[in-house]
């Protein structure tokens, strides 16, 4: 359920950026030091928008609200680990 929430938030962010056709993935990173979930959305959006990925990540932080909720003890009825 958390993954679907993150995917939806990323889709909304990409629409806001004008990169709604960018195909991205949300996955578990190989090491927990990189967090619970990771996405390549900034990289694929950058390619779609023909911009540097560093220019893409700042607006995403303003648009995506899922990480705040994901940091809570429970989100969408699922206890965090």
C-alpha positions, 0 to 999 in steps of 0.5 A: 500500500505504501508503494502505491501511495508513493507511485501516485504522489510521484505521478502527480509530481511528474504531471505538475512538472510536465513530464507525465509520460515519463516511465519510472519505477518505485522499488526497494533499494538494495541497502537500507542506508538508501531508505525504504523506497527509491525511484528513478523519477528525477532521471526519467523526468530529466530526460523527458524535459531535456534538463539536468536531473539536479534541476528536477529534484528541487521542484519534486520536493515541493510537490510530493507529500508522500514522504512526510506521511511515510515517515509516520509510524503508520501510513495507510494502515501499515505499520512502518518497520 
